[in-house]
Amino acid sequence: MNLRKEAERRVDAKIDFQENLYKYLIVNLIIAVISIYFLQSFWLLFFVMFFWGIGVLEKFFKAYPFKDIVSPNYRENMIQNEISKMGD
């Protein structure tokens, strides 16, 4: 696979996760306020948090693959990443 296309795919996945996380937090905050003031119960908030949270977790694992974290080269990859940032 082309290295640039792989980098673009990873960046797109990270941006997609971050956007979804921000929306998740904002909508759940609004639902929490509505639940406290108008419904006096949290069933709606928990329902939305649980099912939307599953989707947020899915996007997280697509953006930050677990295999990259537990790979034996993880430390070395982080060092190379820091070196490249320092060089810019």
C-alpha positions as CSV (number, residue, x, y, z in Angstrom):
1,M,0.0,0.0,0.0
2,N,1.1,3.5,-0.7
3,L,2.6,5.1,2.4
4,R,0.8,8.4,1.8
5,K,-2.6,6.7,1.4
6,E,-2.0,4.8,4.6
7,A,-1.1,8.0,6.4
8,E,-4.2,9.8,5.0
9,R,-6.4,6.9,6.1
10,R,-5.0,7.1,9.6
11,V,-5.4,10.9,9.8
12,D,-9.0,10.6,8.5
13,A,-9.8,8.0,11.1
14,K,-8.4,10.2,13.9
15,I,-10.2,13.3,12.7
16,D,-13.5,11.2,12.4
17,F,-13.0,9.9,16.0
18,Q,-12.3,13.4,17.4
19,E,-15.3,14.9,15.7
20,N,-17.5,12.1,16.9
21,L,-16.2,12.4,20.5
22,Y,-16.9,16.2,20.6
23,K,-20.4,15.6,19.3
24,Y,-20.9,12.8,21.8
25,L,-19.9,15.1,24.7
26,I,-21.9,18.0,23.6
27,V,-25.1,16.1,22.9
28,N,-24.8,14.1,26.2
29,L,-24.3,17.3,28.1
30,I,-27.5,18.7,26.6
31,I,-29.4,15.5,27.3
32,A,-28.1,15.6,30.9
33,V,-29.5,19.1,31.4
34,I,-32.8,18.2,29.8
35,S,-33.0,15.0,32.0
36,I,-32.3,16.9,35.2
37,Y,-34.7,19.8,34.6
38,F,-37.5,18.3,32.7
39,L,-37.6,14.5,33.0
40,Q,-36.2,14.1,36.6
41,S,-34.7,10.8,35.4
42,F,-31.6,9.7,33.6
43,W,-32.8,6.7,31.5
44,L,-32.6,8.7,28.3
45,L,-29.1,9.9,29.1
46,F,-27.9,6.4,29.9
47,F,-29.5,4.9,26.8
48,V,-27.8,7.5,24.5
49,M,-24.5,7.3,26.4
50,F,-24.3,3.5,26.2
51,F,-25.3,2.9,22.5
52,W,-23.5,6.0,21.1
53,G,-20.5,5.2,23.3
54,I,-20.2,1.8,21.6
55,G,-19.8,3.7,18.3
56,V,-17.3,6.1,19.8
57,L,-15.2,3.2,21.1
58,E,-15.3,1.6,17.6
59,K,-14.0,4.8,16.0
60,F,-11.3,5.0,18.7
61,F,-10.0,1.6,18.0
62,K,-10.0,2.3,14.3
63,A,-8.1,5.5,14.8
64,Y,-5.7,4.1,17.4
65,P,-5.2,0.4,16.7
66,F,-4.5,-1.7,19.7
67,K,-1.9,-3.7,17.7
68,D,0.3,-0.5,17.5
69,I,0.3,0.0,21.2
70,V,1.3,-3.6,22.1
71,S,3.8,-4.1,19.3
72,P,7.4,-4.7,20.3
73,N,8.4,-1.6,18.3
74,Y,6.0,0.8,20.1
75,R,8.8,2.5,22.1
76,E,11.0,2.8,19.0
77,N,8.2,4.2,16.9
78,M,7.4,6.8,19.6
79,I,11.1,7.8,19.7
80,Q,11.2,8.2,15.9
81,N,8.0,10.2,16.0
82,E,9.5,12.6,18.6
83,I,12.7,12.9,16.7
84,S,10.8,13.8,13.5
85,K,8.8,16.4,15.5
86,M,12.0,18.0,16.9
87,G,13.5,18.2,13.5
88,D,10.7,20.3,12.1
